[in-house]
Amino acid sequence: MRIHGPNRPTAPGAKPAARQNTSGTFTLQEAATAQQPAATAAPRSVAGIDALIALQGVEDPTERRRRAVARGRSALDVLEELKLSLLAGTLDREVVARLKTAAAGLKEATGDPGLDDLLAEIELRVEVELAKMNPAPA
């Protein structure tokens, strides 16, 4: 094992020079230079932080599109669960509640006309299924 650094052992046979104090009293050597404390940096402008917060609020069109596609797929998944539960003869109120939540998320525009049309069709289908669950009194 090899040790490197200031605390490494000295070579065998080499002995450090011993200091001899002839007066017999203990004295400290004065420090060559006293270190001054480092200067602190001036506080930064709050405008930099405001700019970062503003950038977080700027939405990337691809991110908005990705989220809209995810909401559409989620709504289609809930519609599929509703279909399966109706075919099995068991209607779960939790599925209906999730369908209402999915319908609310489909109303946001994405900026892509084709995707907006597709999400509108999914929203219409969700609204039709919700209307079937809660028929209006005659």
C-alpha positions as a Markdown table, in Angstrom:
| # | Residue | x | y | z |
|---|---|---|---|---|
| 1 | Met | 0.0 | 0.0 | 0.0 |
| 2 | Arg | 1.4 | 3.3 | -1.0 |
| 3 | Ile | 0.5 | 6.5 | 0.9 |
| 4 | His | 0.8 | 9.9 | -0.8 |
| 5 | Gly | 0.3 | 13.3 | 0.7 |
| 6 | Pro | 1.6 | 15.4 | 3.5 |
| 7 | Asn | 1.1 | 12.8 | 6.2 |
| 8 | Arg | 3.0 | 10.0 | 4.4 |
| 9 | Pro | 5.5 | 8.1 | 6.5 |
| 10 | Thr | 9.1 | 9.2 | 6.1 |
| 11 | Ala | 11.7 | 6.9 | 4.5 |
| 12 | Pro | 13.2 | 4.5 | 6.9 |
| 13 | Gly | 16.5 | 5.7 | 8.4 |
| 14 | Ala | 15.6 | 9.4 | 7.8 |
| 15 | Lys | 14.8 | 11.1 | 11.0 |
| 16 | Pro | 13.2 | 14.5 | 11.2 |
| 17 | Ala | 15.4 | 17.2 | 12.6 |
| 18 | Ala | 14.5 | 17.8 | 16.2 |
| 19 | Arg | 14.0 | 21.3 | 17.4 |
| 20 | Gln | 15.7 | 22.1 | 20.5 |
| 21 | Asn | 14.6 | 25.0 | 22.6 |
| 22 | Thr | 17.4 | 26.1 | 24.8 |
| 23 | Ser | 15.4 | 28.5 | 27.0 |
| 24 | Gly | 13.1 | 25.8 | 28.3 |
| 25 | Thr | 10.0 | 27.9 | 27.8 |
| 26 | Phe | 7.2 | 27.4 | 25.3 |
| 27 | Thr | 6.8 | 30.1 | 22.6 |
| 28 | Leu | 4.5 | 30.3 | 19.6 |
| 29 | Gln | 5.8 | 31.5 | 16.3 |
| 30 | Glu | 3.8 | 34.4 | 14.9 |
| 31 | Ala | 1.9 | 33.9 | 11.7 |
| 32 | Ala | 3.6 | 35.4 | 8.7 |
| 33 | Thr | 0.5 | 37.1 | 7.4 |
| 34 | Ala | -3.0 | 37.4 | 8.8 |
| 35 | Gln | -5.6 | 36.4 | 6.3 |
| 36 | Gln | -8.3 | 38.9 | 5.5 |
| 37 | Pro | -11.9 | 37.6 | 5.3 |
| 38 | Ala | -13.0 | 37.1 | 1.7 |
| 39 | Ala | -15.2 | 39.8 | 0.4 |
| 40 | Thr | -18.9 | 38.9 | -0.1 |
| 41 | Ala | -20.5 | 39.2 | -3.4 |
| 42 | Ala | -23.0 | 41.9 | -4.0 |
| 43 | Pro | -26.6 | 40.7 | -3.9 |
| 44 | Arg | -27.9 | 39.7 | -7.3 |
| 45 | Ser | -30.8 | 41.4 | -8.9 |
| 46 | Val | -34.2 | 40.0 | -8.3 |
| 47 | Ala | -34.8 | 40.4 | -12.0 |
| 48 | Gly | -32.8 | 37.3 | -12.7 |
| 49 | Ile | -35.1 | 35.3 | -10.5 |
| 50 | Asp | -38.2 | 36.9 | -12.0 |
| 51 | Ala | -36.9 | 35.9 | -15.4 |
| 52 | Leu | -36.5 | 32.3 | -14.4 |
| 53 | Ile | -40.0 | 32.2 | -13.0 |
| 54 | Ala | -41.4 | 33.8 | -16.1 |
| 55 | Leu | -39.6 | 31.2 | -18.2 |
| 56 | Gln | -41.2 | 28.4 | -16.2 |
| 57 | Gly | -44.6 | 29.8 | -17.1 |
| 58 | Val | -43.8 | 29.8 | -20.8 |
| 59 | Glu | -45.2 | 26.6 | -22.3 |
| 60 | Asp | -43.6 | 24.7 | -25.0 |
| 61 | Pro | -46.0 | 23.8 | -27.8 |
| 62 | Thr | -44.7 | 20.3 | -28.0 |
| 63 | Glu | -45.2 | 19.9 | -24.2 |
| 64 | Arg | -48.8 | 21.2 | -24.5 |
| 65 | Arg | -49.4 | 18.8 | -27.3 |
| 66 | Arg | -47.9 | 15.9 | -25.4 |
| 67 | Arg | -50.1 | 16.6 | -22.4 |
| 68 | Ala | -53.2 | 16.9 | -24.5 |
| 69 | Val | -52.5 | 13.5 | -26.1 |
| 70 | Ala | -52.1 | 12.0 | -22.7 |
| 71 | Arg | -55.4 | 13.5 | -21.6 |
| 72 | Gly | -57.1 | 12.1 | -24.7 |
| 73 | Arg | -55.7 | 8.6 | -24.1 |
| 74 | Ser | -56.7 | 8.7 | -20.5 |
| 75 | Ala | -60.3 | 9.6 | -21.5 |
| 76 | Leu | -60.3 | 6.8 | -24.0 |
| 77 | Asp | -59.1 | 4.4 | -21.3 |
| 78 | Val | -61.8 | 5.4 | -18.9 |
| 79 | Leu | -64.4 | 5.0 | -21.7 |
| 80 | Glu | -63.0 | 1.5 | -22.3 |
| 81 | Glu | -63.3 | 0.7 | -18.6 |
| 82 | Leu | -66.9 | 1.9 | -18.7 |
| 83 | Lys | -67.7 | -0.3 | -21.6 |
| 84 | Leu | -66.2 | -3.3 | -19.9 |
| 85 | Ser | -68.1 | -2.7 | -16.7 |
| 86 | Leu | -71.4 | -2.3 | -18.5 |
| 87 | Leu | -70.8 | -5.5 | -20.5 |
| 88 | Ala | -70.0 | -7.3 | -17.2 |
| 89 | Gly | -73.2 | -5.9 | -15.7 |
| 90 | Thr | -71.5 | -4.0 | -12.9 |
| 91 | Leu | -71.5 | -0.2 | -13.1 |
| 92 | Asp | -68.9 | 1.3 | -10.8 |
| 93 | Arg | -69.5 | 4.9 | -9.7 |
| 94 | Glu | -65.8 | 5.4 | -9.5 |
| 95 | Val | -65.5 | 5.0 | -13.3 |
| 96 | Val | -68.3 | 7.5 | -13.8 |
| 97 | Ala | -66.5 | 10.0 | -11.5 |
| 98 | Arg | -63.2 | 9.5 | -13.4 |
| 99 | Leu | -65.1 | 10.0 | -16.7 |
| 100 | Lys | -66.4 | 13.4 | -15.4 |
| 101 | Thr | -62.8 | 14.3 | -14.5 |
| 102 | Ala | -61.6 | 13.2 | -17.9 |
| 103 | Ala | -64.3 | 15.3 | -19.6 |
| 104 | Ala | -63.1 | 18.5 | -17.8 |
| 105 | Gly | -59.5 | 18.0 | -18.9 |
| 106 | Leu | -60.4 | 17.7 | -22.6 |
| 107 | Lys | -61.6 | 21.3 | -23.0 |
| 108 | Glu | -58.2 | 23.0 | -23.1 |
| 109 | Ala | -57.0 | 24.0 | -26.6 |
| 110 | Thr | -53.7 | 22.8 | -27.9 |
| 111 | Gly | -53.1 | 25.0 | -30.9 |
| 112 | Asp | -53.1 | 22.0 | -33.3 |
| 113 | Pro | -56.4 | 22.1 | -35.2 |
| 114 | Gly | -56.3 | 18.3 | -36.0 |
| 115 | Leu | -55.7 | 17.4 | -32.4 |
| 116 | Asp | -58.2 | 19.9 | -31.1 |
| 117 | Asp | -60.9 | 18.3 | -33.4 |
| 118 | Leu | -60.0 | 14.8 | -32.2 |
| 119 | Leu | -60.1 | 15.8 | -28.5 |
| 120 | Ala | -63.5 | 17.5 | -29.2 |
| 121 | Glu | -64.8 | 14.2 | -30.6 |
| 122 | Ile | -63.5 | 12.3 | -27.6 |
| 123 | Glu | -65.1 | 14.9 | -25.3 |
| 124 | Leu | -68.5 | 14.6 | -27.1 |
| 125 | Arg | -68.4 | 10.8 | -26.6 |
| 126 | Val | -67.6 | 11.2 | -22.9 |
| 127 | Glu | -70.4 | 13.7 | -22.5 |
| 128 | Val | -72.8 | 11.3 | -24.3 |
| 129 | Glu | -71.9 | 8.5 | -21.9 |
| 130 | Leu | -72.3 | 10.8 | -18.9 |
| 131 | Ala | -75.7 | 11.9 | -20.2 |
| 132 | Lys | -76.7 | 8.2 | -20.4 |
| 133 | Met | -75.7 | 7.7 | -16.8 |
| 134 | Asn | -77.8 | 10.6 | -15.5 |
| 135 | Pro | -81.0 | 10.8 | -17.7 |
| 136 | Ala | -82.9 | 14.1 | -17.4 |
| 137 | Pro | -86.2 | 13.8 | -15.6 |
| 138 | Ala | -89.3 | 14.0 | -17.9 |
